[in-house]
Amino acid sequence: MARIAGITIPQEKRIDVALTYIYGIGNSLSEKILKNTNIKRNKKAKELTTDEINTLKNLIEKKHKVEGDLRRDNMINIKRLKEINCYKGSRHAKNLPVHGQRTKTNSRTVRGNIRRTAGSGRRPSAEKT
């Protein structure tokens, strides 16, 4: 089992997909990392040698901000926005969409799936006579 940046990457996946399980690494960044380390992208994660795993670890730790450091930086940025009372910070504090989306109909996931319409959650009325 290969652990990179504190994450156990899945063994049965191709290495370009397995690297995306690390927070902060997406498809394009995983391809760049593999190109820099000269590892073929269609190789499975369980087929990697220890040398290849070590080069991946070293490259990711030295050049890229991932997992805990990246999460911490995001939280610090959001906290700063809340402290200076800017619009984006107030939207974060109220758990509303930040980037200008509409809130009349959509944004249920951000608001916590709240239904505030008149007919939602009501029991069906009795049968007509």
PLY file of the C-alpha trace (Angstrom):
ply
format ascii 1.0
element vertex 129
property float x
property float y
property float z
element edge 128
property int vertex1
property int vertex2
end_header
0.00 0.00 0.00
1.44 3.32 -1.05
0.90 6.30 1.20
1.50 9.69 -0.37
0.87 12.90 1.59
-0.86 10.92 4.33
-3.37 9.30 1.95
-3.41 5.63 1.03
-3.90 5.60 -2.71
-6.09 2.83 -4.15
-4.10 -0.08 -5.55
-6.41 -1.19 -8.36
-6.64 2.23 -10.04
-4.34 3.64 -12.67
-1.77 5.93 -11.10
-3.06 9.08 -12.85
-6.50 8.48 -11.29
-5.13 7.30 -7.94
-3.21 10.55 -7.44
-6.45 12.52 -7.69
-7.55 10.96 -4.38
-5.14 13.41 -2.73
-6.80 16.74 -1.88
-5.32 19.43 -4.10
-4.33 17.18 -7.01
-6.65 16.99 -10.01
-6.37 15.40 -13.42
-4.10 17.97 -15.03
-1.76 18.23 -12.05
-1.46 14.45 -11.78
-0.48 14.27 -15.46
2.18 16.96 -14.92
3.56 15.12 -11.90
3.75 11.84 -13.80
5.43 13.56 -16.74
8.06 15.09 -14.42
8.77 11.72 -12.76
8.76 9.75 -16.06
6.08 7.30 -14.90
3.60 5.99 -17.45
0.04 7.08 -16.67
-1.58 3.76 -17.56
0.44 1.90 -14.93
-1.57 0.58 -11.96
-0.72 1.86 -8.49
0.18 -1.62 -7.24
2.75 -2.00 -10.05
4.85 0.94 -8.84
8.29 0.24 -7.47
9.47 1.72 -4.18
11.78 4.10 -6.05
8.88 5.43 -8.11
6.75 5.89 -5.00
9.59 7.75 -3.27
10.10 10.08 -6.24
6.35 10.80 -6.31
6.35 11.53 -2.56
9.35 13.84 -2.79
8.01 15.76 -5.79
4.56 16.25 -4.26
5.89 17.28 -0.85
8.45 19.74 -2.22
6.61 21.43 -5.08
2.87 21.25 -4.34
0.66 22.29 -1.46
-1.73 19.42 -0.73
-3.98 17.97 2.01
-3.62 19.63 5.44
-1.61 22.66 4.33
-4.03 23.46 1.50
-7.10 22.96 3.71
-5.56 25.18 6.39
-4.82 27.94 3.88
-8.40 27.81 2.54
-9.81 28.06 6.07
-7.50 30.99 6.88
-8.61 32.82 3.72
-12.30 32.31 4.54
-11.73 33.39 8.14
-9.99 36.57 6.92
-12.94 37.38 4.65
-15.32 36.98 7.60
-13.19 39.17 9.85
-13.01 42.10 7.44
-16.80 41.90 6.94
-16.68 41.84 3.18
-19.61 40.58 1.12
-18.05 37.18 0.41
-17.27 36.75 4.10
-20.83 37.52 5.14
-22.15 35.00 2.59
-19.81 32.36 4.04
-21.00 33.20 7.56
-24.67 32.82 6.56
-24.05 29.55 4.66
-25.27 31.01 1.38
-23.75 30.78 -2.13
-20.78 33.10 -2.50
-20.24 33.45 -6.24
-23.43 35.19 -7.30
-25.73 32.22 -7.84
-29.46 32.67 -7.46
-31.02 31.57 -4.19
-34.75 31.76 -4.90
-34.99 28.28 -6.38
-31.55 26.63 -6.40
-28.82 26.38 -3.74
-30.60 23.72 -1.71
-27.36 21.94 -0.94
-25.72 25.07 0.43
-28.73 26.00 2.54
-29.13 22.50 3.87
-32.00 21.23 1.68
-34.53 23.58 3.29
-37.95 23.64 1.64
-39.92 26.74 2.53
-42.75 26.60 -0.02
-46.40 26.33 0.95
-47.03 22.83 -0.41
-43.90 21.01 0.60
-44.10 18.51 3.39
-47.86 18.56 3.51
-49.91 15.37 3.85
-52.24 14.52 0.95
-55.75 15.82 1.48
-58.70 13.52 2.12
-60.58 11.96 -0.80
-63.29 13.96 -2.53
-66.90 13.00 -1.77
0 1
1 2
2 3
3 4
4 5
5 6
6 7
7 8
8 9
9 10
10 11
11 12
12 13
13 14
14 15
15 16
16 17
17 18
18 19
19 20
20 21
21 22
22 23
23 24
24 25
25 26
26 27
27 28
28 29
29 30
30 31
31 32
32 33
33 34
34 35
35 36
36 37
37 38
38 39
39 40
40 41
41 42
42 43
43 44
44 45
45 46
46 47
47 48
48 49
49 50
50 51
51 52
52 53
53 54
54 55
55 56
56 57
57 58
58 59
59 60
60 61
61 62
62 63
63 64
64 65
65 66
66 67
67 68
68 69
69 70
70 71
71 72
72 73
73 74
74 75
75 76
76 77
77 78
78 79
79 80
80 81
81 82
82 83
83 84
84 85
85 86
86 87
87 88
88 89
89 90
90 91
91 92
92 93
93 94
94 95
95 96
96 97
97 98
98 99
99 100
100 101
101 102
102 103
103 104
104 105
105 106
106 107
107 108
108 109
109 110
110 111
111 112
112 113
113 114
114 115
115 116
116 117
117 118
118 119
119 120
120 121
121 122
122 123
123 124
124 125
125 126
126 127
127 128
